[in-house]
Amino acid sequence: MSFIAVYITNDSKESAQRLADTLLADRLIACANIFPISASYHWMGDIAQENEWVALVKTTKTNWIRLKEKVSQIHPYDIPCIMKIDVEANEAYEQWIRQSVR
């Protein structure tokens, strides 16, 4: 069984952690890795450069739609980055993910 990793950018470490905590509490994800990044992007006719925090969360493919909807509801950005990445891992890790989510 393969699973997905979802890459979600946030405006602060605290925001990323709140997002991860909510998704964990709802058992939509098995785990989250949170790390800082430097982002450059087009926004409202200009090029913006900001420091952001990524929450890289892992879940089953069946949770994708519910996870995407939940993040869209609670995320502070007008247009949040919610990117799904199909991944495969060792069987024991994939089994742990299946057991950790609903």
C-alpha positions, -999 to +999 in steps of 0.1 A: +000+000+000+013+034-008+003+066+011+005+103+007+026+131+021+010+165+021+031+196+019+014+226+036+031+260+040+023+282+070+032+318+081+048+307+114+060+277+134+031+282+158+006+281+129+021+250+115+021+233+149-016+243+155-025+228+121-006+196+128-021+193+162-057+197+148-051+171+121-036+147+146-065+152+170-089+145+142-068+114+133-065+127+097-028+122+098-003+098+114+025+124+119+039+158+109+073+172+103+076+209+107+106+229+093+115+264+082+118+275+046+125+306+026+098+313+000+097+335-031+065+338-051+042+360-072+016+378-051-007+406-061+015+418-090+047+417-070+074+392-061+073+384-024+099+368-003+090+355+031+101+330+058+075+303+061+071+270+079+062+237+062+041+210+078+048+178+059+021+154+070+016+117+063-017+100+058-036+075+037-049+083+002-085+079+014-080+108+038-069+133+011-103+150+004-111+153+041-076+166+050-077+191+021-111+204+033-101+206+069-069+225+061-088+249+038-112+256+067-086+264+094-056+277+075-050+315+078-039+320+042-063+332+015-048+306-008-031+279+012-005+256-004-018+220+001+002+197-022-004+159-023+026+137-030+022+100-036+048+081-018+059+045-009+078+034+021+088+002+039+058-020+048+062-015+086+060+023+082+030+021+059+012-002+083+019+022+112+003+050+091-028+029+083-032+021+120-027+057+131-055+074+111-092+069+107 
